[in-house]
Amino acid sequence: MAKVKGARNRIILECTSCGQNGVNKESRCISRYITQKNQHNTPSRLELRKFCRYCHNHMIHGEIKK
């Protein structure tokens, strides 16, 4: 397994509108993206506008815990 170099960590972004509808978090009807961020430059939680295939619209995807 490869070592993670530096301060870049892998994070998971989840659609905020799909998660608020009371859907089970392990369900497949929540849009999720995997990306990386630098912990030193952005210590707070990341939020990006990404396309949600279940809402069929660009929605805000927020960082969740692993």
C-alpha positions, -999 to +999 in steps of 0.1 A: +000+000+000+013+034-009+021+060+018+004+093+019+029+121+015+026+155+031-006+170+043-029+159+015-058+137+028-085+119+010-120+132+018-156+123+008-181+149-004-218+142+000-248+159-014-264+181+013-299+180-001-300+142-005-287+137+031-313+160+046-343+140+032-339+114+060-324+089+037-302+062+052-266+072+050-256+038+037-282+040+009-271+043-027-294+073-034-269+098-020-244+114-044-208+111-032-175+122-046-140+114-035-113+140-037-082+153-018-075+185+001-045+200+019-050+201+057-026+230+062-043+253+037-079+244+044-084+231+080-122+237+079-147+214+061-148+217+024-180+225+004-181+224-034-209+227-060-210+193-078-236+176-100-259+153-081-272+125-104-302+119-081-313+155-078-304+161-115-290+195-106-258+211-094-260+210-055-236+218-027-216+188-016-201+189+019-173+170+035-183+141+058-164+120+083-150+087+072 
